[in-house]
Amino acid sequence: MHLSVVIPAYNEEKNIEKTVRSVFDYLKSRNIEHEMIVVTDGSKDKTDDIVHSMLPAIPTLKLFSYSKNRGKGFAVRQGMLKARGQYRLFTDADNATSIDHIEKMLPFFNQGYGVVIGSIAIKGSVVASGSEPIWRRLFGMMGNFFVQLIAVPGISDTQRGFKMITAEAANRIFPKMTIDRWGFDIEMLALARKFGYKIKEVPVVWKNDPNSHVKLKAYFQVLVETVKIRWNLMTGRYN
């Protein structure tokens, strides 16, 4: 298996079908051997029903459904651990970053990188109008300064929902992860650093859903979880 695409989904009935079909059509048109894993995380709407109805028509699609909402980090971790691809990508259910960005990411694995992540904080990135309200950009910049200081120095954007990792790195990192919610990206990157994997940021075009589930309190939760990650690193929790 060449590529696994993990899509965490919580109440995504408006987006999930379009995103799944977009990913499948792109990968099929390029003859890329793949699997798509949708992990629904306690959805209360029709997300599960929609994905289930697509299974007969899309042979590479798999659905794992959890009745209780545990968080995006939990959903991504479950998908990554069930994945079988040589390379494993997780991408948001609202298709904020299109699947064709893998074309600029995959070559870096041949250069020795173990983790390649999408970023809107480096040259060449584009943020679509309305995708990032002023308050989100402000809190994001302040939060990233704190995250770099405490956990992952040198990473300009830890929070984009478009990250690719080798199977080897995934199988080493994800079983150690403890964060179920928004801070899981930071934990993943901190563990990648701890285990010696090179991380590459690549610019992406970001078109976020204006009805995103990310609320103001999530930024404060990330800061608390960043401190927890630092504590875990210092106390040997990840050893």
C-alpha positions, -999 to 999 in steps of 0.1 A, spaced: 0 0 0 15 33 -11 -7 60 6 -32 61 35 -54 91 38 -70 95 72 -100 119 75 -112 126 111 -148 137 110 -171 152 137 -205 164 125 -193 169 89 -225 159 70 -221 191 48 -186 184 37 -177 147 40 -191 133 8 -175 161 -13 -142 156 4 -141 118 1 -150 119 -36 -125 146 -43 -97 126 -27 -107 94 -44 -111 109 -78 -77 125 -76 -58 94 -64 -77 72 -88 -69 94 -118 -32 92 -110 -32 54 -103 -19 60 -68 -24 28 -47 -42 40 -16 -68 36 11 -91 62 27 -99 59 63 -127 81 77 -128 81 115 -161 95 128 -157 109 164 -191 108 181 -209 126 153 -245 135 161 -256 143 125 -256 121 94 -219 119 89 -217 81 96 -247 74 74 -233 94 45 -199 76 46 -215 42 50 -236 48 19 -205 55 -1 -187 23 8 -201 1 -21 -191 27 -47 -156 35 -34 -136 3 -28 -107 20 -11 -129 36 15 -130 24 51 -152 37 80 -144 35 117 -171 50 139 -169 59 176 -201 67 195 -184 90 220 -167 123 211 -130 120 222 -114 147 200 -96 152 167 -64 139 182 -81 106 192 -97 102 158 -64 109 139 -45 85 162 -70 57 156 -68 62 119 -30 63 117 -27 31 138 -51 13 115 -35 26 83 -13 3 62 2 28 38 40 35 33 30 71 36 2 83 58 -16 116 55 -43 131 77 -65 158 62 -95 178 74 -130 167 65 -138 202 51 -110 198 25 -93 231 36 -62 219 18 -67 200 -14 -53 165 -19 -31 176 -48 -7 192 -23 8 157 -18 27 163 -51 49 189 -34 52 168 -2 62 134 -13 96 143 -28 109 154 6 106 118 19 133 109 -6 155 136 10 154 119 44 124 137 60 101 116 82 73 141 86 61 167 60 35 193 71 14 219 55 20 255 66 4 289 61 33 307 79 60 304 53 66 319 19 44 306 -9 14 299 13 -20 313 5 -49 319 29 -83 323 11 -103 353 20 -125 346 50 -107 314 60 -89 329 90 -107 356 109 -85 383 125 -90 369 160 -79 334 148 -48 348 131 -39 368 162 -43 340 186 -26 317 162 5 338 160 7 344 198 1 307 204 28 296 180 53 318 198 45 299 230 45 265 213 79 271 197 93 283 231 80 253 250 78 223 227 88 225 190 112 254 182 116 262 145 81 250 134 62 281 121 28 265 119 20 234 139 -18 234 135 -26 229 98 -48 198 93 -26 184 64 3 164 76 21 134 61 43 109 78 62 77 69 48 44 82 79 39 103 76 72 120 38 68 125 42 34 141 68 48 165 51 81 173 13 75 175 14 46 201 31 71 224 7 99 220 -16 110 249 -34 141 237 -69 135 223 -79 171 213 -64 201 196 -28 199 210 -22 165 194 -4 181 164 22 196 187 26 163 205 31 145 172 58 170 161 75 170 195 78 132 194 90 133 159 118 156 171 125 134 201 128 103 180 151 120 155 128 124 125 134 154 102 104 177 98 97 198 67 71 226 63 57 232 29 34 261 19 -2 253 12 -33 270 -1 -57 271 29 -94 275 25 -110 269 59 -147 262 65 -161 294 81 -182 271 103 -151 254 116 -154 235 150 -124 254 163 -136 279 189 -117 305 210 -114 282 240 -95 257 218 -66 281 217 -63 281 255 -67 243 255 -37 240 231 -16 261 255 -24 239 284 -18 208 264 16 222 252 27 226 288 16 190 294 36 178 265 67 196 278 62 180 312 59 146 296 91 152 277 109 163 308 96 134 330 103 106 305 66 98 299 73 91 262 103 69 268 
